[in-house]
Amino acid sequence: MKRRKFITKYSYAPWFRTTRRVCAQLILPFTIFQLIRTIFIPTVFDILLLTVFIAIAVFIFFEIV
């Protein structure tokens, strides 16, 4: 059995690619909304959630995973 040396985005399961495309479309509006909310009412939870959203956006748009 041959092993693949490189993992491409086409080697993932179709459901994972679909989920990734949906997340890519939704993460930017969620992040912007959370940023506006954090500016007006900053709580620890809002800051942590904004950090998570930014991390997810970076991972998706730079295709890290």
Stockholm file with secondary structure:
# STOCKHOLM 1.0

chainA/1-65         MKRRKFITKYSYAPWFRTTRRVCAQLILPFTIFQLIRTIFIPTVFDILLLTVFIAIAVFIFFEIV
#=GR chainA/1-65 SS CCCCSSCCGGGSCHHHHHHHHHHHHHHHHHHHHHHHHHHHSCCHHHHHHHHHHHHHHHHHHTTCC
#=GC SS_cons        CCCCSSCCGGGSCHHHHHHHHHHHHHHHHHHHHHHHHHHHSCCHHHHHHHHHHHHHHHHHHTTCC
//
